[in-house]
Amino acid sequence: MKIEMTIPFLNQHLAQIACNSLCADPEPPRSTVTRELSVSRNELRVVFCSENIKSLRVSFNNFMDLLMLCMEVIQRFD
């Protein structure tokens, strides 16, 4: 199973800041979820893959919490 998401930012610099911040918190070693982050122009692209839907959901929800925090910080300092 796979979840793909693209998040637009105002510019490539902000997308790269978000990517670098979110890459600092990798999936736990025992996790069955793989997560790939990349930046293309002003967009952050995220792909989650796992055979276990529960693990996929938990990982995605945790990532969304971190993403929201990251976006709030970017808005305050930009």
N, CA, C, O and CB atoms as a CASP TS submission, in Angstrom:
PFRMAT TS
TARGET T0000
AUTHOR 0000-0000-0000
METHOD Language model
MODEL 1
PARENT N/A
ATOM      1  N   MET     1       0.838  -1.168   0.000  1.00  0.00           N
ATOM      2  CA  MET     1       0.000   0.000   0.000  1.00  0.00           C
ATOM      3  C   MET     1       0.886   1.235   0.000  1.00  0.00           C
ATOM      4  O   MET     1       2.022   1.213   0.473  1.00  0.00           O
ATOM      5  CB  MET     1      -0.955  -0.004   1.206  1.00  0.00           C
ATOM      6  N   LYS     2       0.339   2.300  -0.538  1.00  0.00           N
ATOM      7  CA  LYS     2       1.143   3.506  -0.709  1.00  0.00           C
ATOM      8  C   LYS     2       0.286   4.749  -0.485  1.00  0.00           C
ATOM      9  O   LYS     2      -0.886   4.795  -0.860  1.00  0.00           O
ATOM     10  CB  LYS     2       1.783   3.538  -2.111  1.00  0.00           C
ATOM     11  N   ILE     3       0.895   5.742   0.128  1.00  0.00           N
ATOM     12  CA  ILE     3       0.300   7.074   0.241  1.00  0.00           C
ATOM     13  C   ILE     3       1.289   8.040  -0.395  1.00  0.00           C
ATOM     14  O   ILE     3       2.465   8.061  -0.032  1.00  0.00           O
ATOM     15  CB  ILE     3      -0.014   7.464   1.750  1.00  0.00           C
ATOM     16  N   GLU     4       0.813   8.834  -1.340  1.00  0.00           N
ATOM     17  CA  GLU     4       1.641   9.865  -1.970  1.00  0.00           C
ATOM     18  C   GLU     4       0.997  11.218  -1.722  1.00  0.00           C
ATOM     19  O   GLU     4      -0.223  11.363  -1.808  1.00  0.00           O
ATOM     20  CB  GLU     4       1.815   9.602  -3.501  1.00  0.00           C
ATOM     21  N   MET     5       1.823  12.202  -1.416  1.00  0.00           N
ATOM     22  CA  MET     5       1.298  13.522  -1.107  1.00  0.00           C
ATOM     23  C   MET     5       2.277  14.577  -1.615  1.00  0.00           C
ATOM     24  O   MET     5       3.492  14.403  -1.527  1.00  0.00           O
ATOM     25  CB  MET     5       1.050  13.681   0.419  1.00  0.00           C
ATOM     26  N   THR     6       1.741  15.660  -2.141  1.00  0.00           N
ATOM     27  CA  THR     6       2.545  16.793  -2.579  1.00  0.00           C
ATOM     28  C   THR     6       2.061  18.029  -1.836  1.00  0.00           C
ATOM     29  O   THR     6       0.874  18.354  -1.856  1.00  0.00           O
ATOM     30  CB  THR     6       2.456  16.992  -4.128  1.00  0.00           C
ATOM     31  N   ILE     7       2.993  18.716  -1.179  1.00  0.00           N
ATOM     32  CA  ILE     7       2.654  19.899  -0.393  1.00  0.00           C
ATOM     33  C   ILE     7       3.314  21.114  -1.042  1.00  0.00           C
ATOM     34  O   ILE     7       4.540  21.171  -1.142  1.00  0.00           O
ATOM     35  CB  ILE     7       3.109  19.739   1.099  1.00  0.00           C
ATOM     36  N   PRO     8       2.514  22.085  -1.485  1.00  0.00           N
ATOM     37  CA  PRO     8       3.094  23.285  -2.104  1.00  0.00           C
ATOM     38  C   PRO     8       3.588  24.275  -1.044  1.00  0.00           C
ATOM     39  O   PRO     8       2.970  24.440   0.008  1.00  0.00           O
ATOM     40  CB  PRO     8       2.057  23.969  -3.019  1.00  0.00           C
ATOM     41  N   PHE     9       4.700  24.920  -1.341  1.00  0.00           N
ATOM     42  CA  PHE     9       5.241  25.987  -0.506  1.00  0.00           C
ATOM     43  C   PHE     9       5.365  27.242  -1.364  1.00  0.00           C
ATOM     44  O   PHE     9       5.208  27.182  -2.584  1.00  0.00           O
ATOM     45  CB  PHE     9       6.628  25.584   0.113  1.00  0.00           C
ATOM     46  N   LEU    10       5.642  28.363  -0.737  1.00  0.00           N
ATOM     47  CA  LEU    10       5.745  29.622  -1.477  1.00  0.00           C
ATOM     48  C   LEU    10       6.914  29.626  -2.446  1.00  0.00           C
ATOM     49  O   LEU    10       6.856  30.261  -3.499  1.00  0.00           O
ATOM     50  CB  LEU    10       5.881  30.780  -0.517  1.00  0.00           C
ATOM     51  N   ASN    11       7.990  28.906  -2.081  1.00  0.00           N
ATOM     52  CA  ASN    11       9.153  28.836  -2.965  1.00  0.00           C
ATOM     53  C   ASN    11       9.956  27.569  -2.663  1.00  0.00           C
ATOM     54  O   ASN    11       9.670  26.854  -1.703  1.00  0.00           O
ATOM     55  CB  ASN    11      10.043  30.098  -2.805  1.00  0.00           C
ATOM     56  N   GLN    12      10.954  27.307  -3.489  1.00  0.00           N
ATOM     57  CA  GLN    12      11.752  26.091  -3.339  1.00  0.00           C
ATOM     58  C   GLN    12      12.561  26.106  -2.040  1.00  0.00           C
ATOM     59  O   GLN    12      12.752  25.063  -1.415  1.00  0.00           O
ATOM     60  CB  GLN    12      12.690  25.925  -4.535  1.00  0.00           C
ATOM     61  N   HIS    13      13.027  27.267  -1.641  1.00  0.00           N
ATOM     62  CA  HIS    13      13.818  27.377  -0.410  1.00  0.00           C
ATOM     63  C   HIS    13      13.020  26.890   0.804  1.00  0.00           C
ATOM     64  O   HIS    13      13.542  26.136   1.625  1.00  0.00           O
ATOM     65  CB  HIS    13      14.272  28.835  -0.194  1.00  0.00           C
ATOM     66  N   LEU    14      11.769  27.314   0.921  1.00  0.00           N
ATOM     67  CA  LEU    14      10.938  26.888   2.049  1.00  0.00           C
ATOM     68  C   LEU    14      10.611  25.400   1.971  1.00  0.00           C
ATOM     69  O   LEU    14      10.567  24.719   2.996  1.00  0.00           O
ATOM     70  CB  LEU    14       9.645  27.704   2.094  1.00  0.00           C
ATOM     71  N   ALA    15      10.384  24.898   0.772  1.00  0.00           N
ATOM     72  CA  ALA    15      10.133  23.460   0.604  1.00  0.00           C
ATOM     73  C   ALA    15      11.355  22.660   1.039  1.00  0.00           C
ATOM     74  O   ALA    15      11.218  21.603   1.655  1.00  0.00           O
ATOM     75  CB  ALA    15       9.773  23.132  -0.866  1.00  0.00           C
ATOM     76  N   GLN    16      12.544  23.157   0.722  1.00  0.00           N
ATOM     77  CA  GLN    16      13.779  22.457   1.107  1.00  0.00           C
ATOM     78  C   GLN    16      13.995  22.512   2.616  1.00  0.00           C
ATOM     79  O   GLN    16      14.464  21.540   3.209  1.00  0.00           O
ATOM     80  CB  GLN    16      14.992  23.069   0.382  1.00  0.00           C
ATOM     81  N   ILE    17      13.661  23.629   3.238  1.00  0.00           N
ATOM     82  CA  ILE    17      13.753  23.735   4.699  1.00  0.00           C
ATOM     83  C   ILE    17      12.846  22.696   5.347  1.00  0.00           C
ATOM     84  O   ILE    17      13.262  21.998   6.272  1.00  0.00           O
ATOM     85  CB  ILE    17      13.372  25.165   5.178  1.00  0.00           C
ATOM     86  N   ALA    18      11.615  22.590   4.870  1.00  0.00           N
ATOM     87  CA  ALA    18      10.684  21.604   5.415  1.00  0.00           C
ATOM     88  C   ALA    18      11.214  20.190   5.206  1.00  0.00           C
ATOM     89  O   ALA    18      11.168  19.369   6.122  1.00  0.00           O
ATOM     90  CB  ALA    18       9.299  21.753   4.766  1.00  0.00           C
ATOM     91  N   CYS    19      11.709  19.904   4.027  1.00  0.00           N
ATOM     92  CA  CYS    19      12.245  18.578   3.715  1.00  0.00           C
ATOM     93  C   CYS    19      13.401  18.233   4.655  1.00  0.00           C
ATOM     94  O   CYS    19      13.438  17.142   5.224  1.00  0.00           O
ATOM     95  CB  CYS    19      12.714  18.516   2.244  1.00  0.00           C
ATOM     96  N   ASN    20      14.333  19.151   4.814  1.00  0.00           N
ATOM     97  CA  ASN    20      15.481  18.913   5.692  1.00  0.00           C
ATOM     98  C   ASN    20      15.048  18.702   7.140  1.00  0.00           C
ATOM     99  O   ASN    20      15.600  17.851   7.838  1.00  0.00           O
ATOM    100  CB  ASN    20      16.460  20.083   5.610  1.00  0.00           C
ATOM    101  N   SER    21      14.072  19.467   7.586  1.00  0.00           N
ATOM    102  CA  SER    21      13.582  19.336   8.955  1.00  0.00           C
ATOM    103  C   SER    21      12.893  17.997   9.173  1.00  0.00           C
ATOM    104  O   SER    21      13.104  17.344  10.195  1.00  0.00           O
ATOM    105  CB  SER    21      12.624  20.473   9.286  1.00  0.00           C
ATOM    106  N   LEU    22      12.079  17.591   8.222  1.00  0.00           N
ATOM    107  CA  LEU    22      11.315  16.353   8.366  1.00  0.00           C
ATOM    108  C   LEU    22      12.174  15.112   8.138  1.00  0.00           C
ATOM    109  O   LEU    22      11.860  14.044   8.664  1.00  0.00           O
ATOM    110  CB  LEU    22      10.148  16.351   7.398  1.00  0.00           C
ATOM    111  N   CYS    23      13.234  15.232   7.375  1.00  0.00           N
ATOM    112  CA  CYS    23      14.159  14.103   7.164  1.00  0.00           C
ATOM    113  C   CYS    23      14.953  13.795   8.429  1.00  0.00           C
ATOM    114  O   CYS    23      15.470  12.689   8.585  1.00  0.00           O
ATOM    115  CB  CYS    23      15.126  14.407   6.004  1.00  0.00           C
ATOM    116  N   ALA    24      15.052  14.757   9.323  1.00  0.00           N
ATOM    117  CA  ALA    24      15.818  14.569  10.555  1.00  0.00           C
ATOM    118  C   ALA    24      15.151  13.576  11.497  1.00  0.00           C
ATOM    119  O   ALA    24      15.783  13.112  12.447  1.00  0.00           O
ATOM    120  CB  ALA    24      16.005  15.897  11.262  1.00  0.00           C
ATOM    121  N   ASP    25      13.894  13.243  11.255  1.00  0.00           N
ATOM    122  CA  ASP    25      13.144  12.314  12.108  1.00  0.00           C
ATOM    123  C   ASP    25      12.745  11.093  11.281  1.00  0.00           C
ATOM    124  O   ASP    25      11.600  11.002  10.837  1.00  0.00           O
ATOM    125  CB  ASP    25      11.878  13.007  12.720  1.00  0.00           C
ATOM    126  N   PRO    26      13.677  10.142  11.062  1.00  0.00           N
ATOM    127  CA  PRO    26      13.369   8.984  10.212  1.00  0.00           C
ATOM    128  C   PRO    26      12.424   7.999  10.893  1.00  0.00           C
ATOM    129  O   PRO    26      12.166   8.094  12.093  1.00  0.00           O
ATOM    130  CB  PRO    26      14.654   8.268   9.821  1.00  0.00           C
ATOM    131  N   GLU    27      11.922   7.067  10.121  1.00  0.00           N
ATOM    132  CA  GLU    27      11.090   6.002  10.671  1.00  0.00           C
ATOM    133  C   GLU    27      11.945   5.151  11.611  1.00  0.00           C
ATOM    134  O   GLU    27      13.144   4.996  11.376  1.00  0.00           O
ATOM    135  CB  GLU    27      10.465   5.127   9.532  1.00  0.00           C
ATOM    136  N   PRO    28      11.347   4.595  12.674  1.00  0.00           N
ATOM    137  CA  PRO    28      12.107   3.717  13.575  1.00  0.00           C
ATOM    138  C   PRO    28      12.653   2.498  12.818  1.00  0.00           C
ATOM    139  O   PRO    28      12.045   2.049  11.847  1.00  0.00           O
ATOM    140  CB  PRO    28      11.216   3.255  14.754  1.00  0.00           C
ATOM    141  N   PRO    29      13.794   1.964  13.260  1.00  0.00           N
ATOM    142  CA  PRO    29      14.412   0.830  12.557  1.00  0.00           C
ATOM    143  C   PRO    29      13.496  -0.388  12.406  1.00  0.00           C
ATOM    144  O   PRO    29      13.590  -1.107  11.412  1.00  0.00           O
ATOM    145  CB  PRO    29      15.656   0.414  13.284  1.00  0.00           C
ATOM    146  N   ARG    30      12.620  -0.625  13.370  1.00  0.00           N
ATOM    147  CA  ARG    30      11.728  -1.790  13.301  1.00  0.00           C
ATOM    148  C   ARG    30      10.475  -1.525  12.475  1.00  0.00           C
ATOM    149  O   ARG    30       9.677  -2.436  12.255  1.00  0.00           O
ATOM    150  CB  ARG    30      11.326  -2.217  14.698  1.00  0.00           C
ATOM    151  N   SER    31      10.295  -0.320  12.027  1.00  0.00           N
ATOM    152  CA  SER    31       9.090   0.039  11.280  1.00  0.00           C
ATOM    153  C   SER    31       9.027  -0.696   9.945  1.00  0.00           C
ATOM    154  O   SER    31      10.043  -0.927   9.290  1.00  0.00           O
ATOM    155  CB  SER    31       9.040   1.551  11.049  1.00  0.00           C
ATOM    156  N   THR    32       7.811  -1.052   9.564  1.00  0.00           N
ATOM    157  CA  THR    32       7.597  -1.682   8.255  1.00  0.00           C
ATOM    158  C   THR    32       7.298  -0.634   7.190  1.00  0.00           C
ATOM    159  O   THR    32       7.029  -0.971   6.037  1.00  0.00           O
ATOM    160  CB  THR    32       6.446  -2.701   8.327  1.00  0.00           C
ATOM    161  N   VAL    33       7.347   0.628   7.577  1.00  0.00           N
ATOM    162  CA  VAL    33       7.012   1.729   6.668  1.00  0.00           C
ATOM    163  C   VAL    33       8.297   2.339   6.104  1.00  0.00           C
ATOM    164  O   VAL    33       9.258   2.586   6.832  1.00  0.00           O
ATOM    165  CB  VAL    33       6.167   2.815   7.400  1.00  0.00           C
ATOM    166  N   THR    34       8.289   2.572   4.807  1.00  0.00           N
ATOM    167  CA  THR    34       9.372   3.349   4.199  1.00  0.00           C
ATOM    168  C   THR    34       8.806   4.709   3.820  1.00  0.00           C
ATOM    169  O   THR    34       7.665   4.823   3.372  1.00  0.00           O
ATOM    170  CB  THR    34       9.984   2.615   2.944  1.00  0.00           C
ATOM    171  N   ARG    35       9.617   5.725   4.006  1.00  0.00           N
ATOM    172  CA  ARG    35       9.188   7.095   3.718  1.00  0.00           C
ATOM    173  C   ARG    35      10.254   7.768   2.872  1.00  0.00           C
ATOM    174  O   ARG    35      11.439   7.739   3.207  1.00  0.00           O
ATOM    175  CB  ARG    35       8.929   7.901   5.032  1.00  0.00           C
ATOM    176  N   GLU    36       9.823   8.371   1.777  1.00  0.00           N
ATOM    177  CA  GLU    36      10.740   9.092   0.895  1.00  0.00           C
ATOM    178  C   GLU    36      10.262  10.532   0.768  1.00  0.00           C
ATOM    179  O   GLU    36       9.087  10.785   0.505  1.00  0.00           O
ATOM    180  CB  GLU    36      10.832   8.411  -0.507  1.00  0.00           C
ATOM    181  N   LEU    37      11.175  11.464   0.957  1.00  0.00           N
ATOM    182  CA  LEU    37      10.872  12.882   0.802  1.00  0.00           C
ATOM    183  C   LEU    37      11.760  13.458  -0.285  1.00  0.00           C
ATOM    184  O   LEU    37      12.940  13.121  -0.386  1.00  0.00           O
ATOM    185  CB  LEU    37      11.065  13.649   2.137  1.00  0.00           C
ATOM    186  N   SER    38      11.181  14.328  -1.095  1.00  0.00           N
ATOM    187  CA  SER    38      11.949  15.001  -2.138  1.00  0.00           C
ATOM    188  C   SER    38      11.330  16.366  -2.407  1.00  0.00           C
ATOM    189  O   SER    38      10.176  16.623  -2.064  1.00  0.00           O
ATOM    190  CB  SER    38      11.996  14.148  -3.439  1.00  0.00           C
ATOM    191  N   VAL    39      12.120  17.230  -3.025  1.00  0.00           N
ATOM    192  CA  VAL    39      11.660  18.572  -3.370  1.00  0.00           C
ATOM    193  C   VAL    39      11.765  18.751  -4.871  1.00  0.00           C
ATOM    194  O   VAL    39      12.786  18.432  -5.481  1.00  0.00           O
ATOM    195  CB  VAL    39      12.480  19.662  -2.624  1.00  0.00           C
ATOM    196  N   SER    40      10.700  19.263  -5.454  1.00  0.00           N
ATOM    197  CA  SER    40      10.688  19.601  -6.873  1.00  0.00           C
ATOM    198  C   SER    40      10.071  20.985  -7.007  1.00  0.00           C
ATOM    199  O   SER    40       8.892  21.192  -6.721  1.00  0.00           O
ATOM    200  CB  SER    40       9.895  18.535  -7.719  1.00  0.00           C
ATOM    201  N   ARG    41      10.888  21.917  -7.442  1.00  0.00           N
ATOM    202  CA  ARG    41      10.491  23.334  -7.518  1.00  0.00           C
ATOM    203  C   ARG    41      10.048  23.795  -6.135  1.00  0.00           C
ATOM    204  O   ARG    41      10.848  23.783  -5.200  1.00  0.00           O
ATOM    205  CB  ARG    41       9.341  23.550  -8.568  1.00  0.00           C
ATOM    206  N   ASN    42       8.798  24.197  -5.990  1.00  0.00           N
ATOM    207  CA  ASN    42       8.325  24.681  -4.692  1.00  0.00           C
ATOM    208  C   ASN    42       7.473  23.641  -3.965  1.00  0.00           C
ATOM    209  O   ASN    42       6.725  23.993  -3.054  1.00  0.00           O
ATOM    210  CB  ASN    42       7.528  25.961  -4.874  1.00  0.00           C
ATOM    211  N   GLU    43       7.572  22.380  -4.349  1.00  0.00           N
ATOM    212  CA  GLU    43       6.725  21.341  -3.760  1.00  0.00           C
ATOM    213  C   GLU    43       7.544  20.293  -3.012  1.00  0.00           C
ATOM    214  O   GLU    43       8.597  19.850  -3.472  1.00  0.00           O
ATOM    215  CB  GLU    43       5.895  20.667  -4.844  1.00  0.00           C
ATOM    216  N   LEU    44       7.031  19.913  -1.852  1.00  0.00           N
ATOM    217  CA  LEU    44       7.581  18.808  -1.083  1.00  0.00           C
ATOM    218  C   LEU    44       6.761  17.575  -1.426  1.00  0.00           C
ATOM    219  O   LEU    44       5.537  17.579  -1.289  1.00  0.00           O
ATOM    220  CB  LEU    44       7.562  19.106   0.462  1.00  0.00           C
ATOM    221  N   ARG    45       7.431  16.523  -1.872  1.00  0.00           N
ATOM    222  CA  ARG    45       6.750  15.280  -2.242  1.00  0.00           C
ATOM    223  C   ARG    45       7.102  14.226  -1.204  1.00  0.00           C
ATOM    224  O   ARG    45       8.269  14.033  -0.863  1.00  0.00           O
ATOM    225  CB  ARG    45       7.153  14.809  -3.685  1.00  0.00           C
ATOM    226  N   VAL    46       6.060  13.539  -0.701  1.00  0.00           N
ATOM    227  CA  VAL    46       6.246  12.513   0.316  1.00  0.00           C
ATOM    228  C   VAL    46       5.561  11.237  -0.147  1.00  0.00           C
ATOM    229  O   VAL    46       4.425  11.265  -0.620  1.00  0.00           O
ATOM    230  CB  VAL    46       5.688  12.976   1.691  1.00  0.00           C
ATOM    231  N   VAL    47       6.266  10.117  -0.005  1.00  0.00           N
ATOM    232  CA  VAL    47       5.713   8.814  -0.366  1.00  0.00           C
ATOM    233  C   VAL    47       5.927   7.870   0.812  1.00  0.00           C
ATOM    234  O   VAL    47       7.050   7.691   1.283  1.00  0.00           O
ATOM    235  CB  VAL    47       6.376   8.251  -1.674  1.00  0.00           C
ATOM    236  N   PHE    48       4.841   7.271   1.278  1.00  0.00           N
ATOM    237  CA  PHE    48       4.881   6.260   2.333  1.00  0.00           C
ATOM    238  C   PHE    48       4.498   4.924   1.715  1.00  0.00           C
ATOM    239  O   PHE    48       3.554   4.853   0.928  1.00  0.00           O
ATOM    240  CB  PHE    48       3.927   6.629   3.524  1.00  0.00           C
ATOM    241  N   CYS    49       5.223   3.862   2.065  1.00  0.00           N
ATOM    242  CA  CYS    49       4.897   2.519   1.584  1.00  0.00           C
ATOM    243  C   CYS    49       4.964   1.542   2.746  1.00  0.00           C
ATOM    244  O   CYS    49       5.859   1.619   3.588  1.00  0.00           O
ATOM    245  CB  CYS    49       5.860   2.083   0.443  1.00  0.00           C
ATOM    246  N   SER    50       3.998   0.614   2.782  1.00  0.00           N
ATOM    247  CA  SER    50       4.007  -0.449   3.778  1.00  0.00           C
ATOM    248  C   SER    50       2.990  -1.510   3.385  1.00  0.00           C
ATOM    249  O   SER    50       1.994  -1.221   2.722  1.00  0.00           O
ATOM    250  CB  SER    50       3.703   0.109   5.191  1.00  0.00           C
ATOM    251  N   GLU    51       3.253  -2.729   3.801  1.00  0.00           N
ATOM    252  CA  GLU    51       2.291  -3.812   3.594  1.00  0.00           C
ATOM    253  C   GLU    51       1.244  -3.814   4.702  1.00  0.00           C
ATOM    254  O   GLU    51       0.169  -4.393   4.550  1.00  0.00           O
ATOM    255  CB  GLU    51       3.009  -5.173   3.537  1.00  0.00           C
ATOM    256  N   ASN    52       1.565  -3.164   5.816  1.00  0.00           N
ATOM    257  CA  ASN    52       0.687  -3.150   6.980  1.00  0.00           C
ATOM    258  C   ASN    52      -0.047  -1.813   7.039  1.00  0.00           C
ATOM    259  O   ASN    52       0.569  -0.769   7.250  1.00  0.00           O
ATOM    260  CB  ASN    52       1.490  -3.396   8.287  1.00  0.00           C
ATOM    261  N   ILE    53      -1.349  -1.851   6.853  1.00  0.00           N
ATOM    262  CA  ILE    53      -2.123  -0.604   6.785  1.00  0.00           C
ATOM    263  C   ILE    53      -2.133   0.146   8.115  1.00  0.00           C
ATOM    264  O   ILE    53      -2.147   1.377   8.130  1.00  0.00           O
ATOM    265  CB  ILE    53      -3.554  -0.902   6.359  1.00  0.00           C
ATOM    266  N   LYS    54      -2.126  -0.581   9.229  1.00  0.00           N
ATOM    267  CA  LYS    54      -2.116   0.087  10.530  1.00  0.00           C
ATOM    268  C   LYS    54      -0.809   0.864  10.719  1.00  0.00           C
ATOM    269  O   LYS    54      -0.827   2.011  11.165  1.00  0.00           O
ATOM    270  CB  LYS    54      -2.303  -0.942  11.670  1.00  0.00           C
ATOM    271  N   SER    55       0.307   0.247  10.386  1.00  0.00           N
ATOM    272  CA  SER    55       1.599   0.933  10.486  1.00  0.00           C
ATOM    273  C   SER    55       1.651   2.139   9.558  1.00  0.00           C
ATOM    274  O   SER    55       2.194   3.185   9.914  1.00  0.00           O
ATOM    275  CB  SER    55       2.747  -0.031  10.156  1.00  0.00           C
ATOM    276  N   LEU    56       1.088   1.985   8.380  1.00  0.00           N
ATOM    277  CA  LEU    56       1.051   3.079   7.413  1.00  0.00           C
ATOM    278  C   LEU    56       0.252   4.257   7.964  1.00  0.00           C
ATOM    279  O   LEU    56       0.673   5.408   7.854  1.00  0.00           O
ATOM    280  CB  LEU    56       0.448   2.601   6.082  1.00  0.00           C
ATOM    281  N   ARG    57      -0.892   3.963   8.550  1.00  0.00           N
ATOM    282  CA  ARG    57      -1.746   5.008   9.124  1.00  0.00           C
ATOM    283  C   ARG    57      -1.047   5.727  10.274  1.00  0.00           C
ATOM    284  O   ARG    57      -1.057   6.957  10.336  1.00  0.00           O
ATOM    285  CB  ARG    57      -3.070   4.406   9.612  1.00  0.00           C
ATOM    286  N   VAL    58      -0.444   4.970  11.178  1.00  0.00           N
ATOM    287  CA  VAL    58       0.240   5.569  12.328  1.00  0.00           C
ATOM    288  C   VAL    58       1.399   6.449  11.865  1.00  0.00           C
ATOM    289  O   VAL    58       1.567   7.569  12.346  1.00  0.00           O
ATOM    290  CB  VAL    58       0.752   4.474  13.285  1.00  0.00           C
ATOM    291  N   SER    59       2.183   5.941  10.944  1.00  0.00           N
ATOM    292  CA  SER    59       3.317   6.703  10.424  1.00  0.00           C
ATOM    293  C   SER    59       2.856   7.985   9.733  1.00  0.00           C
ATOM    294  O   SER    59       3.436   9.051   9.936  1.00  0.00           O
ATOM    295  CB  SER    59       4.129   5.847   9.450  1.00  0.00           C
ATOM    296  N   PHE    60       1.817   7.874   8.922  1.00  0.00           N
ATOM    297  CA  PHE    60       1.297   9.038   8.210  1.00  0.00           C
ATOM    298  C   PHE    60       0.751  10.080   9.182  1.00  0.00           C
ATOM    299  O   PHE    60       1.019  11.271   9.027  1.00  0.00           O
ATOM    300  CB  PHE    60       0.205   8.614   7.224  1.00  0.00           C
ATOM    301  N   ASN    61      -0.009   9.643  10.180  1.00  0.00           N
ATOM    302  CA  ASN    61      -0.559  10.580  11.163  1.00  0.00           C
ATOM    303  C   ASN    61       0.547  11.296  11.938  1.00  0.00           C
ATOM    304  O   ASN    61       0.465  12.502  12.168  1.00  0.00           O
ATOM    305  CB  ASN    61      -1.482   9.843  12.136  1.00  0.00           C
ATOM    306  N   ASN    62       1.577  10.556  12.337  1.00  0.00           N
ATOM    307  CA  ASN    62       2.703  11.178  13.043  1.00  0.00           C
ATOM    308  C   ASN    62       3.417  12.187  12.154  1.00  0.00           C
ATOM    309  O   ASN    62       3.797  13.269  12.603  1.00  0.00           O
ATOM    310  CB  ASN    62       3.695  10.107  13.521  1.00  0.00           C
ATOM    311  N   PHE    63       3.594  11.822  10.890  1.00  0.00           N
ATOM    312  CA  PHE    63       4.239  12.734   9.948  1.00  0.00           C
ATOM    313  C   PHE    63       3.413  14.007   9.776  1.00  0.00           C
ATOM    314  O   PHE    63       3.973  15.102   9.723  1.00  0.00           O
ATOM    315  CB  PHE    63       4.447  12.047   8.589  1.00  0.00           C
ATOM    316  N   MET    64       2.096  13.876   9.687  1.00  0.00           N
ATOM    317  CA  MET    64       1.240  15.052   9.517  1.00  0.00           C
ATOM    318  C   MET    64       1.363  15.998  10.708  1.00  0.00           C
ATOM    319  O   MET    64       1.362  17.217  10.532  1.00  0.00           O
ATOM    320  CB  MET    64      -0.223  14.627   9.332  1.00  0.00           C
ATOM    321  N   ASP    65       1.470  15.448  11.919  1.00  0.00           N
ATOM    322  CA  ASP    65       1.676  16.293  13.099  1.00  0.00           C
ATOM    323  C   ASP    65       2.986  17.074  12.979  1.00  0.00           C
ATOM    324  O   ASP    65       3.030  18.273  13.253  1.00  0.00           O
ATOM    325  CB  ASP    65       1.680  15.436  14.385  1.00  0.00           C
ATOM    326  N   LEU    66       4.052  16.383  12.568  1.00  0.00           N
ATOM    327  CA  LEU    66       5.347  17.046  12.398  1.00  0.00           C
ATOM    328  C   LEU    66       5.304  18.078  11.275  1.00  0.00           C
ATOM    329  O   LEU    66       5.888  19.155  11.393  1.00  0.00           O
ATOM    330  CB  LEU    66       6.439  16.013  12.115  1.00  0.00           C
ATOM    331  N   LEU    67       4.617  17.749  10.194  1.00  0.00           N
ATOM    332  CA  LEU    67       4.493  18.680   9.069  1.00  0.00           C
ATOM    333  C   LEU    67       3.763  19.953   9.491  1.00  0.00           C
ATOM    334  O   LEU    67       4.185  21.055   9.141  1.00  0.00           O
ATOM    335  CB  LEU    67       3.755  18.012   7.898  1.00  0.00           C
ATOM    336  N   MET    68       2.683  19.808  10.232  1.00  0.00           N
ATOM    337  CA  MET    68       1.934  20.986  10.685  1.00  0.00           C
ATOM    338  C   MET    68       2.804  21.864  11.584  1.00  0.00           C
ATOM    339  O   MET    68       2.785  23.089  11.458  1.00  0.00           O
ATOM    340  CB  MET    68       0.652  20.559  11.437  1.00  0.00           C
ATOM    341  N   LEU    69       3.560  21.253  12.482  1.00  0.00           N
ATOM    342  CA  LEU    69       4.463  22.010  13.344  1.00  0.00           C
ATOM    343  C   LEU    69       5.527  22.727  12.516  1.00  0.00           C
ATOM    344  O   LEU    69       5.820  23.899  12.752  1.00  0.00           O
ATOM    345  CB  LEU    69       5.127  21.083  14.374  1.00  0.00           C
ATOM    346  N   CYS    70       6.091  22.031  11.563  1.00  0.00           N
ATOM    347  CA  CYS    70       7.109  22.609  10.681  1.00  0.00           C
ATOM    348  C   CYS    70       6.545  23.805   9.909  1.00  0.00           C
ATOM    349  O   CYS    70       7.204  24.839   9.799  1.00  0.00           O
ATOM    350  CB  CYS    70       7.638  21.542   9.698  1.00  0.00           C
ATOM    351  N   MET    71       5.344  23.668   9.381  1.00  0.00           N
ATOM    352  CA  MET    71       4.734  24.755   8.611  1.00  0.00           C
ATOM    353  C   MET    71       4.421  25.960   9.500  1.00  0.00           C
ATOM    354  O   MET    71       4.555  27.102   9.063  1.00  0.00           O
ATOM    355  CB  MET    71       3.453  24.265   7.922  1.00  0.00           C
ATOM    356  N   GLU    72       4.006  25.712  10.741  1.00  0.00           N
ATOM    357  CA  GLU    72       3.747  26.813  11.669  1.00  0.00           C
ATOM    358  C   GLU    72       5.033  27.583  11.972  1.00  0.00           C
ATOM    359  O   GLU    72       5.029  28.813  12.014  1.00  0.00           O
ATOM    360  CB  GLU    72       3.128  26.282  12.973  1.00  0.00           C
ATOM    361  N   VAL    73       6.123  26.860  12.179  1.00  0.00           N
ATOM    362  CA  VAL    73       7.410  27.508  12.458  1.00  0.00           C
ATOM    363  C   VAL    73       7.869  28.316  11.247  1.00  0.00           C
ATOM    364  O   VAL    73       8.329  29.448  11.394  1.00  0.00           O
ATOM    365  CB  VAL    73       8.481  26.457  12.838  1.00  0.00           C
ATOM    366  N   ILE    74       7.746  27.742  10.060  1.00  0.00           N
ATOM    367  CA  ILE    74       8.136  28.458   8.839  1.00  0.00           C
ATOM    368  C   ILE    74       7.326  29.745   8.698  1.00  0.00           C
ATOM    369  O   ILE    74       7.881  30.787   8.348  1.00  0.00           O
ATOM    370  CB  ILE    74       7.938  27.560   7.593  1.00  0.00           C
ATOM    371  N   GLN    75       6.022  29.685   8.966  1.00  0.00           N
ATOM    372  CA  GLN    75       5.180  30.876   8.848  1.00  0.00           C
ATOM    373  C   GLN    75       5.590  31.952   9.846  1.00  0.00           C
ATOM    374  O   GLN    75       5.553  33.139   9.522  1.00  0.00           O
ATOM    375  CB  GLN    75       3.713  30.511   9.055  1.00  0.00           C
ATOM    376  N   ARG    76       5.976  31.560  11.037  1.00  0.00           N
ATOM    377  CA  ARG    76       6.361  32.546  12.054  1.00  0.00           C
ATOM    378  C   ARG    76       7.675  33.246  11.728  1.00  0.00           C
ATOM    379  O   ARG    76       7.854  34.420  12.055  1.00  0.00           O
ATOM    380  CB  ARG    76       6.472  31.874  13.407  1.00  0.00           C
ATOM    381  N   PHE    77       8.594  32.529  11.083  1.00  0.00           N
ATOM    382  CA  PHE    77       9.911  33.098  10.809  1.00  0.00           C
ATOM    383  C   PHE    77      10.062  33.646   9.403  1.00  0.00           C
ATOM    384  O   PHE    77      11.076  34.272   9.095  1.00  0.00           O
ATOM    385  CB  PHE    77      10.955  32.070  11.042  1.00  0.00           C
ATOM    386  N   ASP    78       9.089  33.427   8.552  1.00  0.00           N
ATOM    387  CA  ASP    78       9.196  33.904   7.175  1.00  0.00           C
ATOM    388  C   ASP    78       8.631  35.306   7.042  1.00  0.00           C
ATOM    389  O   ASP    78       8.636  35.873   5.949  1.00  0.00           O
ATOM    390  CB  ASP    78       8.473  32.956   6.220  1.00  0.00           C
TER
END
